[in-house]
Amino acid sequence: MYVPVEIVRLDERTGNVILITGEEILIEIYPNGDWRFVDESELQNHDNG
């Protein structure tokens, strides 16, 4: 399934690229090429903290 990429952002502090697709998928790409899905609970904890 293809989903449109809505936002691409470079975190200048870390060099990480953040991709937001739709309302559910957030991917963080590290400068070395590794990547991970960011869990929604991580975002909620960050907002509350």
ChimeraX attribute file (.defattr): number of C-alpha atoms within 10 A of each C-alpha:
attribute: neighborCount
match mode: 1-to-1
recipient: residues
	/A:1	2
	/A:2	5
	/A:3	8
	/A:4	8
	/A:5	12
	/A:6	10
	/A:7	11
	/A:8	12
	/A:9	12
	/A:10	13
	/A:11	12
	/A:12	8
	/A:13	6
	/A:14	9
	/A:15	13
	/A:16	18
	/A:17	17
	/A:18	20
	/A:19	18
	/A:20	17
	/A:21	16
	/A:22	12
	/A:23	7
	/A:24	9
	/A:25	14
	/A:26	18
	/A:27	16
	/A:28	19
	/A:29	16
	/A:30	15
	/A:31	11
	/A:32	8
	/A:33	9
	/A:34	9
	/A:35	14
	/A:36	11
	/A:37	12
	/A:38	15
	/A:39	12
	/A:40	11
	/A:41	9
	/A:42	9
	/A:43	12
	/A:44	10
	/A:45	9
	/A:46	8
	/A:47	8
	/A:48	6
	/A:49	6
